[in-house]
Amino acid sequence: MTGKELMYVEDVLGHASYFQTQCRETASKLRDAELKSCVEDLEKKHSQIFQSFYGLL
């Protein structure tokens, strides 16, 4: 893996981690069950993205 590719993977990991954290915090504040479920699904999706890119390392 080139240095540029590694920087891209690190950037993606940072973004996925940030979005996962934001979704988790937002979901904890929501009262509407349907909306909360949607945001929790987004958190899971960002977690999967993180794991996929982490697996490249």
C-alpha positions as CSV (number, residue, x, y, z in Angstrom):
1,M,0.0,0.0,0.0
2,T,1.4,3.4,-1.0
3,G,1.6,6.3,1.4
4,K,-1.2,8.1,-0.4
5,E,-3.4,5.0,-0.1
6,L,-2.6,4.7,3.6
7,M,-3.5,8.3,4.1
8,Y,-6.9,7.7,2.3
9,V,-7.7,4.7,4.5
10,E,-6.8,6.7,7.7
11,D,-9.0,9.5,6.5
12,V,-11.9,7.1,5.9
13,L,-11.4,5.5,9.3
14,G,-11.6,8.9,11.0
15,H,-14.7,9.9,9.2
16,A,-16.5,6.6,9.8
17,S,-15.6,6.8,13.5
18,Y,-16.8,10.4,13.7
19,F,-20.1,9.6,12.0
20,Q,-20.6,6.5,14.2
21,T,-20.1,8.6,17.3
22,Q,-22.4,11.3,16.1
23,C,-25.1,8.7,15.3
24,R,-24.8,7.1,18.7
25,E,-25.1,10.4,20.5
26,T,-28.0,11.5,18.4
27,A,-29.9,8.2,18.8
28,S,-29.5,8.5,22.6
29,K,-31.4,11.8,22.5
30,L,-34.2,10.8,20.2
31,R,-37.7,10.0,21.5
32,D,-39.3,9.0,18.3
33,A,-38.8,5.2,18.0
34,E,-38.8,5.1,14.2
35,L,-36.3,7.9,13.8
36,K,-34.2,6.5,16.6
37,S,-34.1,3.1,14.8
38,C,-33.1,4.8,11.5
39,V,-30.2,6.6,13.2
40,E,-29.1,3.4,14.9
41,D,-29.1,1.7,11.5
42,L,-26.8,4.5,10.3
43,E,-24.5,3.9,13.2
44,K,-24.3,0.2,12.3
45,K,-23.6,1.1,8.7
46,H,-20.7,3.4,9.7
47,S,-19.4,0.7,12.0
48,Q,-19.4,-1.8,9.1
49,I,-17.6,0.7,6.9
50,F,-15.0,1.3,9.6
51,Q,-14.4,-2.5,10.0
52,S,-14.1,-3.0,6.3
53,F,-11.4,-0.3,5.9
54,Y,-9.7,-1.4,9.1
55,G,-9.5,-4.9,7.6
56,L,-7.3,-3.4,4.8
57,L,-4.6,-2.6,7.3
